[in-house]
Amino acid sequence: MSKQLERVAEFEREKEQQAAQLFQQAQLNVNQQKQKLTSLEQYRFDYIRNIQQTGQGGVTAQHYQQHLSFVGKLDKACEQQMNVIAQANLAADQRKQVWLKQQQKVKAVTLLLEKQQRAKQQKEAKAEQAMMDEFATQRFFCAKKQGF
């Protein structure tokens, strides 16, 4: 039973490590997606600032409309990126829950193994004590026989 439980414990530890790696990858993805959003927002800001600087010299209505259209597209890209971040956060949260559940399984199996080990040690200690008691009893009777 103990060998089987040790194998189960090792299997559960491996699953826990895999779940931890998947969670870590999901967190990395969230961070990468946030960085993309930051880059998009910075590009939008720089583009608008550039428009303002070039607009001081005067622009045609058509040129101005093109700039506004492009800013709208940047806004849409930022909105889509926020949705990607939300989905990445959901995936990371799900992987975190899987990892936490797996940690609980590992802890439960480890506790069971420790309980079995303590029970085995107690049984061995009782057997050793019984053997020592038997030895002491025999010595007592041998000494008593020799004393008579």
Buried (B, 14 or more C-beta within 10 A) or exposed (E): EEEEBEEBBEEBBEBBEEBBEBBBEBBEBBEEBBEBBEEBBEEBEEBBEEBEEEEEEEBEEEEEEEBEEBBEEBEEBBEEBBEBBEEBBEBBEEBBEBBEEBBEBBEEBBEEBEEBEEEEEEEEEEEEEEEEEEEEEEEEEEEEEEEE
